[in-house]
């Protein structure tokens, strides 16, 4: 079964961002959406989640779905500890003892158990984004949406964050839509890569990754052929 968008259009005034755009999202898999800056990737996520209405078209299978979101910046509440930030999204679902246990479990999974009681201002940028990942997985969502969450950190921290995401996904698999403009990120994280055109976005191709995840390395030579193909597709070469 899949979630999908069908013939979705969205414009902001005279700016047409999506024009009869369709996308299938297989359940239980990571769909990496690769496209240039400004092509409409964030708009796509906001329509998927229902945060933004489309002008035309329909969302299929998404009406009752629960979403969690990881943004480009962590969006933690500054006055609350990392633990309380994660607990906050569970208040409607669990009583306090279970909330605390679940939040601490996911913070531990991303290596923040010793920083659980620190506030965001006491954490590094990478640690704050780890807390945001923990919060997203702690919430019992059906779909997890990632809006270029690894862009504002150095390469070593970025790879560490991606590895934390993969560890969480292995432990508690979700249907994931991850948008990026980085080819290497898409190949490292995705089960499939959806390549978008410039605005208004359309799907140029969907590439399935056959190399087992445990054999992948960020920027590894095993993925170089597919990386070159994606660059050619993006550049129209």
Phi, psi and omega in degrees: 000153182226157162267158179202157166249138182232119174053044184274134174235146177209129176231149173245097187065236180275355184270109179273114184265314176235139183224101181052053185270134178232144182207132174260137182237101180295138181287142177079010183233163177261111176262111177271124180255114188251124179196162182291159177301136177084006183277349178115018184294316179292320175302318178302312179297319182293327176287318177306314185281347184087003177292335182228126178284145172276161177282320177217169178095183184217152173260126185246126179080004187253355189297321182255004183289148175258138186241145162236154193224133170243119186266177178297329174243153190296328180057046174273153177281118189300329185277353182252150175293166176303318180298314180293326177299320179286319180300328186303322183283355182255000187299327181276351187250331190222148171291165190305311183301319180288325177300311181300315182296316181292317180298316181293326178300314183285328173296321177296322181297333178257013174080024183248018182301325182280349180248013187301329184260009176271149178274160184308324180294344178266357184254152173288168178301318179295322179293321177297320180289328173298319177298321178295321176296316178301317180298317182296320180281332179295323178289132184283069184273158172271324178233138176247124182250129180240120182254084179045054188281357185248016190274336190261019181232166179290168188299315181299315178295321180300314180295321176299320178294318179296321177295322176297318177300314182296323178294317177296318181295324178292323182284320187222077188301137176232163165280123188235135167242117185240118181256142183201162169248009181258117182300316183298321178297315180300318181288329181286323188259333191276150164275331173214157180238121176261120184260125181255153175276178169297168181296139354288133190295139168222158181280118177278323181192161171233122185248126177270135179267125182258342179291123181305145185300323182292346178263358183272145170229147180299120180071020185288157182294333179299336181257004187295323180296316178292324177300315179297320180296320179293320177298318179298320180295315181296318184275353180072025182275000000 
